Amino acid sequence: MALFKKKDQDSAQETEQPEQNSTVGKGRPTPKRKDAQAKNLRPLVPENTREQRKLAKQRLRERENREYEAMRTGDINNMPKAERLPWRVYTRDYIDARFNIGEFFIPVALIMLCASVVFTVIFPSPLVSIIIMTLLYLYLFAIVVDEVIMWRKLKRLLIAKFGEQSVAKGMRTGSYAWSRSIQFRRWRLPKPRYKKRGNYPK
């Protein structure tokens, strides 16, 4: 019996010794999993959210004002990224260089509509009203023809200079050229780089 007791005491001492050595080797006890996870937790919502949103809006407003001023003055280096694309710069220069029939669409349409109202309500004259509306439709038809001719030539030039990417659907180059061509030249944004027409891009 004494022999068995001695063996049990020796085995217990051997079992305790590795645990003590492992504690001494790390210099600290192993942390619990719960404590380790709590230490690594980070708040999902940052502090001072309202103040951060306010600063973000202020920075966005400052950037938009800077880009608008750049488009108004023609400073291409500070324009929005989309306006700095080389084929967009080429498109703007091409549209600004040519005479576009659609540039006068808004004032012509307003004048003809006012004249139509006058000769329909105030001074009824069916013949004059028909003539006015016919002229308006002829003008619209001329705009469509001019836009088609403009885009076909511009598209060839863009593909030759910048490749198919410049006229891809995602680029919306066609709608960009059309919308610019029906605006008054002096009111266009970005501002035309040349004061007079005829300066076609190379």
Number of C-alpha atoms within 10 A of each C-alpha: 5 7 7 9 9 11 11 12 11 11 11 11 11 11 11 10 12 11 11 10 11 13 13 11 10 9 9 9 10 10 8 8 9 8 9 11 9 9 9 7 8 8 6 6 7 9 9 8 10 10 10 12 11 11 12 12 12 12 12 12 12 12 15 14 12 15 21 18 15 19 21 16 15 17 15 18 12 16 21 16 10 11 18 13 14 13 22 19 17 19 24 23 20 21 25 28 20 15 13 21 17 22 17 15 17 12 11 14 16 11 12 16 16 12 15 22 13 15 18 16 9 9 11 13 13 12 10 16 19 14 12 18 16 12 13 18 13 12 17 16 12 14 19 15 12 15 19 13 11 18 18 11 10 20 18 13 18 20 15 11 14 13 14 12 12 21 18 12 10 8 15 12 20 18 12 13 20 18 13 21 24 19 17 16 21 10 11 17 17 21 19 22 16 13 12 11 15 14 15 15 14 8
